[in-house]
Amino acid sequence: MSDINNTHTGHHEKLELFTQRKQDHIRLSLDDSHQTQGQSEIDKVELIHEALPEINFEEIHISQQRLGDEGKTPFLISSMTAGHNDSSRLNALLAKAASEKGWLMGVGSQRRELGDEKAAEEWRRVRAQAPQAELLGNIGISQLIYTSVDKIEKLVDSLEAKAMIVHTNPLQEALQVEGTPYFKGGLKALEQLVKQLSVPVILKETGCGFSQRTLKQVREAGVDVVDVSGLGGTHWGRIEASRAGQDSLQERAGANFANWGISTLQSLINAKEVKGEFEIWASGGVRTGIDAAKYLAMGAKVVGFAQPIIKAAMESEEALNQFMEQVEYELKIAMFCTGCVSLQNLYQKGVWTWKQH
Ligand SMILES: Cc1cc2nc3c(=O)[nH]c(=O)nc-3n(C[C@H](O)[C@H](O)[C@H](O)COP(=O)(O)O)c2cc1C
């Protein structure tokens, strides 16, 4: 049985513990108490209804320019799962749906593949099922720091990835019992990756968002995309605190960090304010096509969903397809009622305002 290497501590994590954790994460993300409610702050924004839109519904198209080319939709299945017993099946299901509907799909952390070449097998199977899927690789910044660019390039190859996501999650690593809270050198590793990797680099949080201070550093590092993944949905402080066990230090501290983070809305505004050359993507608590329309109207190029997608996929393929279709339909209705025929229109027309109370 192979282990998962942790270069910082010299410890090897047993594969069973690793796969158990990945499955716990899915189960716990489905529990409502691990979701923050109403904290993305997107309800502070309103789209302005136009009673005479002067367009026909069927004219509306939601194709979007992102990552240097035109996608059929502005949507992303956010990075979730990889490297455990059920992940192959789930990923094949997600990749098939993403490919059919023209959504981007981020895979879950490819960490296991760094020390276990056989783990790449999962992606070969996914690829075989969905040859056209636009997949994005994924690795944590605390793994990136001690991994050569060549090895990351191999992760890109095994997936035939369109871009590589580096996720950053200091709150989660600090509260996870077996976490790797080693972030020193992260920015330098990121800079080097951007310079040398063959595909674009995306930096993403996992539900705690980005401050302007961090975004200014990121701007200098030259990353191609920032996916803000802010506070508002799945909360990793809550999940790790609950995994740590009753009355553990992590559980008690975690209760005080249950609302930690910068909202998705504020993170998006922060990203716009620093005026970087990076594309801005929005995720974290996005739950409907109307939420998505608001972020797109405010300048996000892509909008990502994590928990609602895994929830639907765990139910059935049909539930997954229904959720994705509903999101697309809701976006189109929001565009129709604001008189926007394209996403370019939606962004340029200034169709949003702050809600008056
Ligand atoms: C079960 C699960 C596993 C996740 N695993 C990863 C991961 O491996 N890499 C990553 O970048 N983000 C991971 N995330 C975080 C999501 O991509 C996303 O940033 C976060 O959940 C906020 O989005 P949401 O509120 O729509 O769930 C995971 C989320 C869930 C629900």
The ligand as an ORCA input file, in Angstrom:
! r2SCAN-3c Opt
* xyz 0 1
  C     -16.170     18.110     -1.501
  C     -15.301     19.283     -1.882
  C     -13.948     19.080     -2.148
  C     -13.122     20.151     -2.522
  N     -11.817     19.924     -2.885
  C     -11.083     20.928     -3.428
  C      -9.805     20.683     -4.002
  O      -9.304     19.558     -4.016
  N      -9.138     21.734     -4.552
  C      -9.664     23.010     -4.567
  O      -9.057     23.929     -5.115
  N     -10.862     23.257     -4.001
  C     -11.579     22.269     -3.455
  N     -12.827     22.526     -2.955
  C     -13.283     23.928     -2.833
  C     -14.196     24.383     -3.949
  O     -13.574     24.313     -5.205
  C     -14.718     25.825     -3.717
  O     -13.645     26.727     -3.764
  C     -15.435     25.995     -2.377
  O     -16.107     24.808     -1.996
  C     -16.437     27.136     -2.404
  O     -17.442     26.930     -3.356
  P     -18.954     26.454     -2.979
  O     -19.443     27.397     -1.923
  O     -19.706     26.528     -4.271
  O     -18.846     25.040     -2.466
  C     -13.659     21.469     -2.580
  C     -15.035     21.657     -2.296
  C     -15.855     20.593     -1.962
  C     -17.311     20.851     -1.683
*
